[in-house]
Amino acid sequence: MTATASPRDHRRSQRAIDAHFAGRASEPAERAMRAHLPACASCRRRYDRHLLLARLDPRALPAEQRLAVGLGFRAAPVAWRRRLLSFAVPLAVAAVVALIVARPHGADDAGGFTARGAATTSSAARFWTYRIDAGGPPHLLDREIRAGDYLAFAYSNPAGRPFVMIFGVDEHRHVYWFHPDWPSNGAAPSSIPAVAGPGPHELAGAVLHQFEGRRLNVIALLSDRALSASAIEAQVAAAGSFEALPSFGEGISSTQKVFEVRR
C-alpha cells in the first residue's frame, strides 16, 4: 500500500484490477487504479498475477479488448483539425529511402511499442494506437493505418516525465499533429501534461487526418520540459529521412513506429 493511499483506496484499486481483467472496467475506476499502481507494490503484484494468468488462459479477454474498455473508447469519434507542414525532398533521395514496416523489439502483447533498441522492461516507455469506429469497438493497430482513420492513443510513462506529445511524419516529410492539436491558423502549441506511471494513460479525443503518404512514422515524445511543436518540426525537416529521425535531446524519451497507410 502507498504511504498516502488509504485502505479504502487500496481496496478500490484491487477491485478495479479484477474488473479490468474481467472486461468490466469503468473509466473513473481505471484512472484511479492506474494512478495508484506505481507506488503500491502489493497492487502491482496483483496486477502482474492477473496478467500472467491472462497470457496462459486461452479464454481470457484479448489485451486490446481489456485496454479499450478501461480507456473508455465508447463515444463516437470527433474530427480534430490538422496542421500539415510539407518539406521538399529531392527525388533521388526519396527513391533510395528504405521504408520498412516491422514489429520493433519490445512490442508487448497489447501492441505497445518501446523506444528502438530498448529492452522490454518496466522502465521502457510505450504507446498504443487505436482506430475508433463509430458504433463499434476500438481496434488496436499494429502494422497498418487506413487513410481517414479516426485515431486515439494511450501511453505508458514509467520514468514519470511530465510532458508528452504525439505526431506523425510521412515519407514526404509532412507532419501530422495528434497531441497537442495544432490548427492551421493557430500559434505553435507545446507539449501537453503527461501522467506518470506504467499506464496505459489514454489521451482524450479521436483525431482525424487525411494522410497523403504511403508510410506514416508515429512518434511519441515524453520529456522533462515542454517542447515547442515548431521546434520539433524544424528537427524533422533537418532529418535525413522520415524514418531516421534525430535524437530530440537530453531529457526526452522518443518512441516511434512506422505504419503502412492503406487507402
C-alpha positions as CSV (number, residue, x, y, z in Angstrom):
1,M,0.0,0.0,0.0
2,T,1.3,3.5,-0.7
3,A,2.2,5.9,2.0
4,T,-0.5,8.3,1.1
5,A,-3.3,5.9,0.0
6,S,-6.0,4.9,2.4
7,P,-7.1,1.3,3.0
8,R,-10.2,2.3,1.1
9,D,-8.2,3.4,-1.9
10,H,-6.2,0.2,-1.8
11,R,-9.4,-1.9,-1.8
12,R,-10.8,0.1,-4.6
13,S,-7.7,-0.4,-6.6
14,Q,-7.8,-4.2,-6.1
15,R,-11.4,-4.3,-7.2
16,A,-10.5,-2.2,-10.3
17,I,-7.7,-4.6,-11.2
18,D,-10.1,-7.5,-11.0
19,A,-12.7,-5.6,-13.1
20,H,-10.1,-4.7,-15.7
21,F,-9.2,-8.3,-16.4
22,A,-12.8,-9.3,-16.4
23,G,-13.6,-6.7,-19.0
24,R,-15.9,-4.8,-16.6
25,A,-13.7,-1.7,-16.0
26,S,-15.2,1.7,-15.7
27,E,-13.2,4.7,-16.9
28,P,-13.1,6.5,-13.5
29,A,-12.0,3.4,-11.6
30,E,-9.4,2.5,-14.3
31,R,-7.9,6.0,-14.0
32,A,-7.7,5.8,-10.2
33,M,-6.2,2.3,-10.3
34,R,-3.5,3.4,-12.8
35,A,-2.6,6.3,-10.6
36,H,-2.4,4.0,-7.6
37,L,-0.3,1.3,-9.2
38,P,3.2,2.9,-9.5
39,A,3.6,3.4,-5.7
40,C,1.9,0.3,-4.5
41,A,3.9,-2.9,-4.7
42,S,1.1,-5.2,-3.5
43,C,-1.3,-4.0,-6.1
44,R,1.3,-4.3,-8.8
45,R,1.8,-7.9,-7.8
46,R,-1.9,-8.5,-8.0
47,Y,-2.0,-6.9,-11.5
48,D,1.1,-8.9,-12.6
49,R,-0.6,-12.2,-11.4
50,H,-3.7,-11.4,-13.4
51,L,-1.5,-10.5,-16.4
52,L,0.3,-13.8,-16.2
53,L,-3.0,-15.8,-15.9
54,A,-4.4,-13.9,-18.9
55,R,-1.4,-14.9,-21.0
56,L,-1.8,-18.5,-20.1
57,D,-5.6,-18.8,-20.2
58,P,-7.0,-19.1,-23.8
59,R,-10.4,-18.0,-22.6
60,A,-9.0,-14.7,-21.2
61,L,-10.0,-11.4,-22.9
62,P,-7.6,-10.2,-25.6
63,A,-5.3,-7.4,-24.3
64,E,-6.7,-4.9,-26.8
65,Q,-10.3,-5.5,-25.6
66,R,-9.3,-5.1,-21.9
67,L,-7.4,-1.9,-22.6
68,A,-10.2,-0.4,-24.8
69,V,-12.8,-1.0,-22.1
70,G,-10.7,0.6,-19.5
71,L,-9.7,3.5,-21.7
72,G,-13.4,4.4,-22.2
73,F,-13.3,4.4,-26.0
74,R,-17.1,4.2,-26.4
75,A,-18.3,7.6,-27.8
76,A,-18.5,8.4,-31.4
77,P,-15.2,10.0,-32.6
78,V,-14.9,13.7,-33.2
79,A,-12.7,15.0,-36.0
80,W,-9.9,17.3,-35.0
81,R,-8.4,19.9,-37.3
82,R,-4.9,19.2,-38.6
83,R,-1.7,21.1,-39.4
84,L,0.3,19.7,-42.2
85,L,3.8,21.0,-42.9
86,S,5.5,19.9,-46.1
87,F,9.2,19.9,-46.8
88,A,10.6,19.3,-50.3
89,V,12.6,16.0,-50.6
90,P,14.8,15.5,-53.7
91,L,13.5,12.7,-55.8
92,A,16.9,11.0,-55.9
93,V,17.0,10.9,-52.1
94,A,13.3,9.8,-51.8
95,A,13.9,7.0,-54.2
96,V,16.5,5.3,-52.0
97,V,14.8,5.7,-48.7
98,A,14.2,2.3,-47.2
99,L,10.6,2.1,-45.9
100,I,10.4,-0.9,-43.6
101,V,7.3,-1.8,-41.6
102,A,8.2,-4.3,-38.9
103,R,7.3,-5.1,-35.3
104,P,10.1,-3.5,-33.3
105,H,12.0,-5.1,-30.4
106,G,10.0,-4.6,-27.2
107,A,6.4,-4.8,-28.6
108,D,4.2,-6.2,-25.9
109,D,1.2,-8.4,-26.0
110,A,-1.1,-5.3,-26.3
111,G,0.6,-3.8,-29.3
112,G,2.5,-1.2,-27.5
113,F,5.9,-0.1,-28.8
114,T,9.1,0.7,-27.0
115,A,11.9,3.0,-28.0
116,R,14.1,1.5,-30.7
117,G,16.7,-0.8,-29.3
118,A,15.2,-0.8,-25.8
119,A,14.7,-4.0,-23.9
120,T,11.2,-4.9,-22.8
121,T,11.3,-3.8,-19.1
122,S,9.1,-2.0,-16.8
123,S,11.2,1.1,-17.4
124,A,10.6,1.3,-21.1
125,A,8.1,3.8,-22.4
126,R,5.4,2.5,-24.8
127,F,2.4,3.8,-26.7
128,W,-0.7,2.3,-28.2
129,T,-2.5,3.4,-31.4
130,Y,-6.3,2.7,-31.8
131,R,-8.7,3.1,-34.7
132,I,-12.0,4.3,-33.4
133,D,-15.1,3.3,-35.4
134,A,-18.4,4.9,-34.5
135,G,-20.8,2.3,-33.1
136,G,-18.1,-0.4,-32.8
137,P,-15.2,-1.4,-30.6
138,P,-11.8,0.2,-31.0
139,H,-9.1,-1.7,-32.9
140,L,-5.6,-1.8,-31.7
141,L,-3.3,-1.1,-34.7
142,D,-0.1,-2.9,-35.3
143,R,1.2,-2.5,-38.9
144,E,-1.4,-0.6,-40.9
145,I,-3.4,2.6,-40.7
146,R,-6.2,3.5,-43.2
147,A,-6.2,6.9,-44.7
148,G,-9.0,8.8,-43.0
149,D,-9.0,6.7,-39.8
150,Y,-10.0,8.3,-36.5
151,L,-7.0,7.6,-34.2
152,A,-6.8,7.5,-30.5
153,F,-3.7,7.0,-28.4
154,A,-2.5,5.7,-25.0
155,Y,1.0,5.7,-23.5
156,S,3.0,4.4,-20.6
157,N,5.3,6.7,-18.6
158,P,7.3,4.7,-16.2
159,A,10.0,7.3,-15.9
160,G,7.4,9.9,-14.8
161,R,8.3,12.5,-17.4
162,P,5.9,15.5,-17.0
163,F,5.2,16.2,-20.7
164,V,4.0,14.2,-23.8
165,M,3.4,14.9,-27.5
166,I,2.4,12.5,-30.3
167,F,2.7,13.3,-34.0
168,G,3.2,11.5,-37.4
169,V,5.6,12.1,-40.2
170,D,5.1,10.6,-43.7
171,E,7.7,10.0,-46.4
172,H,7.1,13.4,-47.9
173,R,8.1,14.9,-44.5
174,H,4.5,16.1,-43.9
175,V,3.9,16.5,-40.2
176,Y,0.5,15.5,-38.7
177,W,-0.1,16.6,-35.1
178,F,-2.2,14.4,-32.8
179,H,-1.4,15.7,-29.3
180,P,-1.2,18.7,-29.0
181,D,-3.7,19.7,-31.7
182,W,-2.3,22.4,-34.0
183,P,-5.0,24.2,-36.0
184,S,-3.7,25.5,-39.4
185,N,-4.3,29.1,-38.4
186,G,-3.1,28.8,-34.7
187,A,0.1,29.6,-32.9
188,A,2.5,26.7,-32.3
189,P,1.4,24.7,-29.3
190,S,3.7,23.0,-26.7
191,S,3.7,19.5,-25.2
192,I,0.7,18.6,-23.0
193,P,0.9,17.4,-19.4
194,A,1.7,13.7,-19.0
195,V,0.5,11.2,-16.4
196,A,3.3,9.3,-14.6
197,G,3.2,5.5,-14.2
198,P,3.0,2.3,-16.2
199,G,-0.3,3.2,-17.8
200,P,-1.8,2.9,-20.2
201,H,-2.8,6.5,-19.9
202,E,-5.4,7.5,-22.6
203,L,-5.3,10.8,-24.4
204,A,-8.8,12.1,-24.9
205,G,-10.3,12.5,-28.3
206,A,-10.1,10.7,-31.7
207,V,-8.1,12.6,-34.3
208,L,-8.8,12.6,-38.0
209,H,-6.1,13.2,-40.7
210,Q,-6.2,12.6,-44.4
211,F,-2.8,11.1,-44.8
212,E,-1.1,11.9,-48.1
213,G,1.8,9.4,-48.0
214,R,2.0,5.6,-48.1
215,R,4.0,5.3,-44.8
216,L,3.5,7.1,-41.5
217,N,6.0,7.2,-38.7
218,V,4.1,7.8,-35.5
219,I,6.4,9.3,-32.8
220,A,5.6,9.8,-29.1
221,L,7.9,12.1,-27.1
222,L,8.0,12.1,-23.3
223,S,10.0,14.9,-21.9
224,D,11.3,16.7,-18.8
225,R,10.3,20.1,-20.2
226,A,7.6,21.4,-22.5
227,L,8.6,21.2,-26.2
228,S,7.5,23.6,-28.9
229,A,5.8,21.9,-31.9
230,S,7.5,24.3,-34.3
231,A,11.0,23.3,-32.9
232,I,10.1,19.6,-33.4
233,E,9.1,20.3,-37.0
234,A,12.4,22.1,-37.6
235,Q,14.2,18.9,-36.4
236,V,12.1,16.8,-38.6
237,A,12.9,19.0,-41.6
238,A,16.6,18.6,-40.9
239,A,16.4,14.8,-40.6
240,G,17.9,12.6,-43.3
241,S,14.7,10.7,-43.8
242,F,11.3,10.4,-42.1
243,E,12.3,7.1,-40.5
244,A,15.8,8.1,-39.4
245,L,14.8,10.9,-37.1
246,P,17.5,12.6,-34.9
247,S,17.8,12.4,-31.2
248,F,15.4,15.0,-29.8
249,G,17.8,16.0,-27.0
250,E,18.5,15.3,-23.3
251,G,15.6,14.6,-21.0
252,I,13.4,13.3,-23.9
253,S,12.3,9.7,-24.5
254,S,11.4,9.1,-28.2
255,T,9.3,6.1,-29.2
256,Q,8.3,5.5,-32.8
257,K,6.5,3.1,-35.0
258,V,6.2,3.1,-38.8
259,F,2.7,2.1,-40.2
260,E,1.7,1.4,-43.8
261,V,-1.2,3.6,-44.9
262,R,-4.0,1.8,-46.7
263,R,-6.5,3.5,-49.0
